[in-house]
Amino acid sequence: MAKQDAIKVTGLITEALGNSIFRVELDNVDNTIICHISGKMRQNYIKIMPGDKVEVEMSPYDLTKGRIVKRLKIQ
């Protein structure tokens, strides 16, 4: 998968499933997907908890799984 092929959406963490896997409810669609944390977030020890708003990258081939790229600030 090339970097320009990824679909970026925002969502809300609803459940922590363990082993750095989370259930994320997407904002623009009433859809829930399974996501894991990207490598840079693991390297920098960025903590994610249920209720956090995140940015997710998804492959156009499988829209049920994704990768959490960034934790967004809640206003």
Rosetta silent file (secondary structure, phi, psi, omega in degrees, C-alpha in Angstrom):
SEQUENCE: MAKQDAIKVTGLITEALGNSIFRVELDNVDNTIICHISGKMRQNYIKIMPGDKVEVEMSPYDLTKGRIVKRLKIQ
SCORE:     score description
SCORE:     0.000 S_00000001
   1 L     0.000  123.674  176.807    0.000    0.000    0.000 S_00000001
   2 L   -79.750  156.747 -176.778    1.447    3.348   -1.029 S_00000001
   3 H   -64.458  -32.774 -177.650    1.106    6.316    1.304 S_00000001
   4 H   -76.448  -10.816 -179.953   -1.090    8.286   -1.107 S_00000001
   5 H   -85.700  -11.343 -175.654   -3.615    5.427   -1.300 S_00000001
   6 L   -73.077  143.932  176.407   -4.565    5.611    2.399 S_00000001
   7 E  -100.060  123.852 -179.305   -7.953    7.025    3.399 S_00000001
   8 E  -103.612  127.821  176.487   -7.751    9.349    6.422 S_00000001
   9 E  -137.320  164.685  175.888  -10.795    9.773    8.674 S_00000001
  10 E  -108.540  155.309 -179.168  -11.392   10.866   12.261 S_00000001
  11 E  -159.870 -179.577 -177.889  -13.125    8.845   14.927 S_00000001
  12 E  -122.284  130.113  178.041  -13.724    8.262   18.614 S_00000001
  13 E   -69.509  123.137  179.813  -12.203    5.418   20.637 S_00000001
  14 E  -105.404  -29.060 -175.609  -15.080    3.415   22.108 S_00000001
  15 E  -154.297  139.373  173.578  -13.326    0.350   23.535 S_00000001
  16 E   -97.036  121.016 -175.726   -9.794   -0.876   24.299 S_00000001
  17 E   -96.369   -7.214 -178.904   -9.481   -4.525   23.273 S_00000001
  18 E    96.782  157.053  178.602   -5.947   -5.132   24.545 S_00000001
  19 L    59.397   37.910  178.881   -2.609   -5.638   22.812 S_00000001
  20 L    62.080   30.424  177.531   -2.754   -2.061   21.382 S_00000001
  21 E  -116.846  137.370 -175.621   -5.983   -2.763   19.502 S_00000001
  22 E  -133.494  155.477  171.742   -8.993   -0.474   19.787 S_00000001
  23 E  -100.075  125.284 -174.552  -12.553   -0.244   18.513 S_00000001
  24 E  -120.525  130.321  175.477  -13.094    3.141   16.807 S_00000001
  25 E   -96.554  119.988 -176.188  -16.422    4.699   15.828 S_00000001
  26 E   -74.794  149.370 -177.026  -15.953    6.856   12.718 S_00000001
  27 L   -76.480  -49.977 -171.722  -17.322   10.409   12.616 S_00000001
  28 L   -78.244  -19.981 -178.928  -18.555   10.765    9.051 S_00000001
  29 L  -127.787  146.100  175.856  -20.095    7.291    8.774 S_00000001
  30 L   -81.686   70.992 -174.478  -22.062    5.283   11.337 S_00000001
  31 L  -136.524  144.954  176.734  -19.435    2.565   11.198 S_00000001
  32 E  -117.962  131.903 -179.087  -17.175    0.911   13.782 S_00000001
  33 E  -127.016  165.348  176.904  -13.770   -0.473   12.819 S_00000001
  34 E   -99.760  130.245 -177.549  -10.872   -2.249   14.556 S_00000001
  35 E  -131.134  152.465  172.017   -7.614   -0.259   14.704 S_00000001
  36 E  -119.679  164.701 -176.252   -4.089   -0.744   15.958 S_00000001
  37 E   -83.683  139.839  178.325   -1.545    1.903   16.959 S_00000001
  38 L   -71.019  164.274 -176.059    1.056    3.007   14.405 S_00000001
  39 H   -63.823  -38.570 -179.700    4.745    2.439   15.076 S_00000001
  40 H   -65.262  -35.093  179.018    5.611    6.106   15.738 S_00000001
  41 H   -71.391  -33.192  175.773    2.949    6.312   18.446 S_00000001
  42 H   -69.575  -41.051 -179.335    4.353    3.184   20.115 S_00000001
  43 H   -61.410  -40.835 -175.968    7.907    4.542   19.915 S_00000001
  44 L   -92.717    9.602  175.912    6.947    7.826   21.580 S_00000001
  45 L    54.386   44.433  177.024    4.753    6.159   24.248 S_00000001
  46 L   -81.329  121.231 -176.877    1.596    8.086   23.310 S_00000001
  47 L   -88.156  138.841  177.762   -1.220    6.784   25.485 S_00000001
  48 L  -126.241  134.878 -179.827   -4.717    6.334   24.064 S_00000001
  49 L  -129.953  159.652  175.658   -7.811    5.740   26.167 S_00000001
  50 L   -58.296  135.963 -176.387  -11.515    5.263   25.407 S_00000001
  51 L   103.536  -12.818  178.789  -13.106    8.651   24.732 S_00000001
  52 L   -78.307  147.353  175.744  -10.108   10.055   22.838 S_00000001
  53 E   -94.667  132.637 -174.979  -10.554   11.494   19.351 S_00000001
  54 E  -134.242  161.125  172.598   -8.084   10.029   16.839 S_00000001
  55 E  -104.297  131.624 -173.259   -7.110   10.188   13.179 S_00000001
  56 E  -121.346  138.384  171.851   -7.227    6.819   11.411 S_00000001
  57 E  -103.723  133.350  178.343   -5.690    5.625    8.139 S_00000001
  58 E  -126.420  149.107  174.143   -7.535    2.891    6.259 S_00000001
  59 L   -80.754  142.666  177.177   -6.655    0.913    3.163 S_00000001
  60 L   -68.240  -12.603 -178.242   -9.140    1.228    0.280 S_00000001
  61 L   -86.143  -31.909 -179.370   -9.091   -2.569    0.021 S_00000001
  62 L  -134.313  102.186 -175.580  -10.262   -3.374    3.568 S_00000001
  63 L   -89.902   12.539  178.627  -12.487   -0.753    5.198 S_00000001
  64 L  -101.849   -9.262 -178.464  -13.006   -2.757    8.410 S_00000001
  65 E  -128.480  153.509  179.947   -9.454   -2.321    9.763 S_00000001
  66 E  -155.850 -179.700 -179.009   -7.259    0.712   10.267 S_00000001
  67 E  -129.272  126.604  178.708   -4.178    2.229   11.851 S_00000001
  68 E   -78.595  120.966 -174.486   -4.324    5.032   14.438 S_00000001
  69 E  -102.079  -34.449 -173.428   -1.940    7.727   13.270 S_00000001
  70 E  -150.966  142.846  171.324   -2.619   10.673   15.584 S_00000001
  71 E   -95.967  126.436 -175.874   -4.444   11.540   18.792 S_00000001
  72 E   -93.876  153.162  177.140   -6.402   14.769   18.354 S_00000001
  73 L   -78.775  139.149  178.555   -6.996   17.418   20.984 S_00000001
  74 L   -93.000  126.977 -179.591  -10.523   17.658   22.332 S_00000001
  75 L   -94.278    0.000    0.000  -11.908   21.205   22.394 S_00000001
